Amino acid sequence: MGNFAKVIDRAKLACNNSGFEIQDHFPEVRKMVEIGSNTVRELLDYELSRYACYLIVQNGDPRKEVIALGQTYFAIQTRRQEVADYFN
């Protein structure tokens, strides 16, 4: 989780440096999760916007399959939008 926290921090920095409000794209939520023996613990989580997901994928390690797939997805969507803009 430590490495992923670093990726989230870099994505938040990119969000802020682009002039967007971090809270609009990375709102923190708290969840209660069971950790065994009927014990629960509060866990930090996020309800990410699409933009936040994009920033996380761009700041992640492309050696990880989920990051590589995310980068490919956003590259394809960007190209689709470019083509649509060209024909409009």
N, C-alpha and C positions, 0 to 999 in steps of 0.2 A: 504494500500500500504506500510505502514511502516514496518510491519512484513515481507512482501515479500522482501522488500529491504534488510532486515537483512539476509534472506536466500540467496539472490544473493551475498551479501558481503561475506558470509561464503563459498559459492561455488567458488567465485573468489579467496579467500584465499587458498582454497584447490587446485585450478588450479595452482596458483603461486607456492605453496609449493611443487607441484609435478614436477616442472621444466618446465611448459608450459607457454607460453605468454598469458596473460589475453586477450589482444586485438585480438588474433587469435580465441578465443572461445566466447568472450562476446563483440563483436563490438557494440558500441553505435550508434544509429541512432536517428534522430530527425524527428518527425511527427507533422504536423499541424492538430489539431482536432477542430471541431466546438463545442463550449460550450454553444451555445444559442444566440439568438438575433443577428445572423450573425457575432458573435465574434469568432475568432479563437485564439488558444493558442498553443505554441510549447510544445510537450510532449516528454520526454525521453523514448526510447524503445531500444530493443536489437534484433540482429539477431543471435540467439544462435546456436552454433554447437551442434552436437549430444552429445559430451562430456560435454558441458556446461549443457545441459538438464539433463544428468545423474547426474551431481554434484548437481544441484538444487533439483532434486527429492530425492537424498540421504540426503540432508540437510533440507528438508521440514518436515512439521508436518504430520506424518502418520495418524492422526485423520481426516485429510481432504481427501475426496474421490479421488480427482485428484492426490494427492501425493501417496496414497496407490495404486492406479491403476498404476501409473508410476513406483513405486518400484517393483510391481509384474511383469510388462512388462520387466524391465531390468533384474530381477532375471531369468525369463524364457529365455530371449535372451542369458544370460550368460550360463545357463545350456545347451541350444542348441549348443552353440559354444564349450563348454567342450566336449559334446558327439561327435560332428563333429571332433574335434581335436583327440579324442581317436581313432576313426575309420580311421583317415588318418594317 
